[in-house]
Amino acid sequence: MNHLLREVLPALGLDEGYAAAHLELAPGGSLPSELPVNTLAAGAVAAAGLAGAALRGAQRVRVDPRQVSVSFRNDQVQTIDGSREPGFAALSGFFEASDGWVRTHANYPHHRVRLLRALGLSDGAIRDDATAAIAERPAQHLEDLVTADHGIAVRVRTIAEWMASEQAHAVAGHDVLAVRSVAPTDPLPVLVRPRVLDLTRVLAGPVATRALAQLGCDVLRVDSPHLPELAALHLDTDSGKRSTLVDLQDEHARHRLHDLLGRADVLVTGYRPGALGAFGLDPERLTEQHPHLVCATLSAWTPTGPWGARRGFDSIVQAATGIAVLESRDGQAPGALPAQALDHATGYLLAAGVLSALRRRADEGGTWRVAAHLARTAHWLLQTDALDGAVVPVDDLGPWTVGSDTAYGHVVQARPAFTLDDSPREFAWVGRRYGADEAAWEDAPR
């Protein structure tokens, strides 16, 4: 039994007997690491598949670790008209400070602006300019400086440094996957096509809702018109979903969103804890106004501790928790996992929790809450006694990818990471225009 899957089965209301009877999980994996990344990846995907099977009454879940590995590396695999987009912008990555290393994240324009402003650099600055500015300052000072300006940078820590921190102790107080009922309600039937409102961005949340779309949910992703998405990320994670733009600063738009919530089954949020409270989307008010709603939340650092409201991404969590030091290739410069495995694994775990909550809402009733966090997934990876088997590279991507003609061009990307029974090995669609759909639910059988 996969170590991660065994740990989360109770949270899903399933047992090892059910997993043994319904899961076909091949051994191995193709993600080389000092840590059991293949165990993490396959276990998280299997959890989502089994939770989907339990909800849908499917008989068999098939998970091939080679397909999982390619799916987790889709940002490195995906091409648009034969070209591959770089995974990180020039100002994202590791920089050597005066007394150590920092990792920055500046893929989005607003994050780039904040980083440059904190460093005292002009908008036209390039990586060499940032390298010189960072080299003059201590790593902790840089982390504090950029964070105070709402940018994203973190001092690279060892595992021991991280585990001794107050935030690590806060992370340890959370489950790797939490699925719980917070209030009694009458049971609701299992629907043919549950409605999922997707308020998430890069990368774990969109991965979770993509998995829900694969399993037949009507997923409507909602973004702000003031925070445009990167085309490559949209193509990577929005397959099978619809996408709309709603300005929550506008009162009428907020009413429209709450109308959507009134007819939704699931809300998935991935913004910083507390960031959506001003729009009436905090858990307390949602429980009162929409008790039928399954609310799933994820964050970088968990909602508790001194970093609870801090911004973070997979690469930043790796750097802070000691993974980057462990993955160093030369013992000096920090390294990284072979994929953004914290994002992907956390996303599949969150999807598993949502599917379990929908099933249990039908069986038991209740107002359900689901939560998972990148830092808690990192703790699992660092503290498990699981061991990966031999890593077998995927030399030919052909069997594990599929090409689609889209509005953005010809896109080649990874196939879904798991299948149920004889379900399709492709997403329902790829490359639907970002933000082009109406803010409305599909008129389809429920």
N, C-alpha and C positions, 0 to 999 in steps of 0.2 A: 504494500500500500504506500502510495506517495506520501511523504511526511507532511507536506502542507495540507493536502487534501484530508488526511486523517484529522488534522487539527481543526479544520473549519467545518467538517461534517456536522458536528452537534449544533453549530450556529445555524446551519441550513435545515435543521430538523430531519436529517438523514443519518443513516448508520452505515457501517462498513459492509454489512450484508447487501444493502441496496447498491452501494458502489460496485461491489464484486459482481453482482448480477447484471448491471446495466452499463458498465464502463469497459471499453476496450482501449487500454493505454499501453502503447508500445514502449519499450525501454529506450534509454539513450537520450541524445540531444546534440545540438550543434553550436552551442554558445560556450566558448572557452572562457573560463574564469577561475580565480582562486576560490570563489564561493560557489555553492550549489545552485547556480542560476537556472540550470535546466530543471531541477526539481521544483524550484519556485514557479517557473513559467508553466510547466506541464500541470502542476497541481492547481494553479489558479484557473487555467483554461478548463481543466477537468471539472472543477467546482462549478463553473458557469454552465458547462454542458449538462452535468447531472441535475443541477437545479432546474434547468430548462426542461429536461426529460421528465422530472417529477411533476412539473406544472402541466406539461403537455401530454403526459401519458405515453411518451416515446419509450421504446424498448431498448434502444442501444445508442450509446454515445461513443464516438470514435475520435481519439486524440492521438495524432502522430507527432512526436516531438520534433521531427524535422519540419513539419508544417508550422508548428508553434514557433520554432526558431526563426523561420523566414518571416512569419507574421510579426514577431517582436522586433525584427530588423527592417521592417518595411520602409522606414525613413532612409535606409541605406540601399534599398532594393528598388523602390518605386522610380519609374521613369515617366516623363511626359514628352511625347514625340522623340523618344530616344535619349533625352537629356535627364540627368539626375541633379536635383536641387541639393545644395550643401545643407547638412543638418544644422549647422550653427553659423550665425553671422560672424563677421570679422572681430567684433568686440565681445563675443561670447567665448569663454574658455578659461584656461589656467594662465595666470600671470604671476611672475615671481616678485614678491614684495621684498622689503629690506630685511625681513627676518623670517621669511617663510613663503607660503603661496596663498593666493586667493583664486576663487573661481567666480566669474561674472556670467550674467545672462542678459543679453541685449538683442535678442532676435526680433523683438517688436520695436517699432519706432519710438513709442513712448518710454520704453525701458532704456533704449539707447540714449535718448535725450537726458533722462535722469542720471544715468551713469556719467555721461560727459560733463554734465553740470556739477555733479559732486566732485569730479576730478579737476574741475576748473579748466576744461578743454572746450574748444569751439566746436560748432556743429560739423565742421569739415574735418575733424580729427580722424586719423586712421589708427590701425592697431599699434604701429610703432610709437605713436604719440601716447597712447594709453599705457604701453609697456614702460615707457620712460617715466610717466607720472606715477605709476604704481610702484616702480622700483625704488622710489625715494621714500616710501611710507611703510610703516609697520602693517602687517596683515590685519590685526585686530582693529587698528585705527581705520583702515579702509572699509572693513565690514561695517563698522559703526557709522562711518561717514556716508557711505552709499545707501545704507538702510534708512538712515534718518532723512534722506532725500527721496525716499520711496522707490529707490532703485534696488537692484538685486545683485548682491555680492556676498560671499561668505569666505571666512578664513578656513583653509584646509586643516582639518584636525585628524589626529590619530584616533583609533577606536577607543583607547583608554581615556583620552581627553574628552571625547564626546560622552562616553558612558558615565563620566564623573560629573557631567553638567546638570544643571537644574532642568533643562529642557528634556534631556534624555530620561530623567526620572519621571517627568510628566508623560512622555511617550509610553513608557513602560506601564502606565496605569490604564492603557487602552487595549482592547482586543484587536487582533489582526483583522477580524471581521466581526462587527456587532450587528445583530439582527434582533430587535426587541419590540414588543407591543407596549405602548405607553398609555393607552386608554382603551376601555371596552367599547366596541361597536358591534352591530349585527353583522353576520357574515354577508359577503357579496359574492356573486357567482364568478367562476373563472371565465374570462372573456376570450372570444376568438382573437381579438386584436386589441390588447390593452393600449391605452394612450399614455405616452411618456413625454413629459415636457422636459427638455434638455437645456439647462442653464449651466453649461460647462465650457471650459476652454482647455487647451493644451495640458495634458495629453491623456491622463488617466480617465477623466470624465467622458470625453468623446469615445474612448475605447469601450467604456462600459456601455454607453448607449448604442454604439454600433453593434455590440453583441446582442443587445435587446432587440434591435431592428432585425438582425439575422434570425432571431427566434420568433418573428412575426409581429412585434409591437409596432404601432404607429408612433414613430419618434419624430417630434418637432423640435428642432434646435432653435433656440432664441438667443440672438446676439444684439448688442448695442450697435447702432449705426456709427457710433464714435470710436469703436474698437474693431476695425476690420481684421479679418483673419488672413493668414498667409495661405496662398493657393495650394501649396504642396501639403500643408497640414489638413486643409479642408478635404482634399482628395484622399488623403490617407485615412482619415477617421470618420468621415461623414457618409460613407457608402451605405445605401439603404435607408437613409434618413432624409427628411425634409428640413429646410432651413429658412428662417425668417428673421427680420430685423424689427426690434421693438425698442423705442427710446423710453426707458423707465423714468426719465426725468419729466416726461409729459404725462399729465394726469389722466388723459383719455387713454393713452397707451397702457398705463398701469391698470386701469379698469378692464381693458381688453385682456391683459395677462391674467387677471384674477378670474375673468370669465372662462378663460382656457383652463385654469386650475380647477374650477368648479366642475368641469366635465372630464378632467384627467384622472388617471389611475395612479400615476407615478410622477414625482418631481425629483429630478437629479440635479444637484447644485455642486459646483466645484470652485466657487469663488472663496476668497479668504473668509474665515469665520467672522460673522457680524457684518460683512460687506453688503448683504442684501436686506438687512433689517430695516433700513430706511424705507424700503418699498413694501413693507408688510410681509416679507418672506422669511421671517425668523420662525424657528420651530414652534414656539409657544402660540403665536397667532395662527399658524397653519393648522395646528392641532385643533384649535377652537373653530376656525372658519371652514376647514376642509378635513374633517375627521376621517373621511374615507381614503385620504391620500397617503400612499406610501412615499415617504420622504427619505431620499438617500443623499448623503453628504460625504464629500471627501475634502481633505486639506493636505497641505504639505507636512505640517508639523504637529498635527492634532489641535483641537481647539483649546487646549489647556497649556499652562506653562508660559514663561516669559516670551516665547516665540509664537504663541498661539495665533496671533493675527498677522504674522510676518508672511511676506510673499515667498514662494519657493517653487522650484521645478525639480524634476528627477536629478539632473546633473548637479544642482545645488545641494540636494539632500545627500547625494553620494559624497560630495566634498566635505560636508559638515560632519557626517557620521563616521568617517574613517575608511569608507569603502575606497575612495580615491587613492589613499596612501597604500592600502592593501593591494590595489590593482596596478601599482607602479611597475613599469617595465624595467627600470634601471635602478630602483631603490632611491631615486632622488626626485625626479619630476613625478607629480601625481598622474594617475591613470584613470580609467573608467571601465565600467562594465561593457561587455560587447554589444549591448542593446540598452535602450531605456527601459530596463526590466522592472524597475520600481513602478513606473507609470503603467505599463501594460499589465503587470500582475495585479496591481491595486485596482485597475479598471475591471478586470475579469472577476475579481473578488466582489467588487461592488455590484456588478451585474448579477452574480450568483445570489447575493443577499436580496436584491430586488425581486428576483424570480421566486425565491423562497418566501418572501413576505407576501407576494400575490397569492401563492398557494395557501399559505396559512391564514390570510385574510378570508379566503373562501371557506376554509375548514373551521376556523375558530372565531372569525371576526377580529376586531381590534384595529387600532391606529398604529401603524408600523413605522419604525425608524431603522435605517440602515446606515452604517458608517464604516469607512476605511480611510487609511492615511498613509502617505508615502513613507514618512519616517517610521511608522510602525511596521510597514513591510520591510524596510531596511533593517530594523531590529530583528525581525524573524530571520532574514538572510544571514545576519552576523552571528546569531546566537543558536541557530538550529544545529543539531548533530547529524543532519542528513548529509549524505555524500553522493555527488553525481557519479554516474558511470562514465565510461569512455566517451569522449567527445568525437563525433563523426561529422566532418565538414560536409556541407551541402555544396557540391561542385557544380551541379546542373540545376539552375533555378527553374527551368521550364516546367516540370511537373507541379511546382509549388506556387506558381504565379499565373495570372490570367490577364489578357489584354482587353481593353474596352475603348471604343470610340466615344468620346465625351465632348462637351462644349469647350473643354480646355485643350483638346487634342487627344492623341492616342495615349492612354494611360496603361502602363503595366504595373501591377501591384500584387501583393501576396493574396492568396485565397484565404477564406475564413479559417481560423485556427482550429475549429472543431466542426463536426457534423453530427446530426441526429438521424438515426435510421438511414433512410435514403434521401435525406434533404439535399438541396443543391449545394455544389461545391463553389458557388459564386454568390456574391451579394446581389440583392434584387436590382440595384443599379449603382453606378459609379459616376461621379462628376456632374451631378445635378448642380445647377448654378447656386452659388453661395448667396443666401439672403433673398432668393427670388420667389419663395413660396408665400402664400397668404398665411396670416396668423390665425389659422382655423384648423379644426380637426377634419380628417377625411370623413366623408359620408359613406361609410362602409359597414358591413355587418359587425356587430359587437359581440 
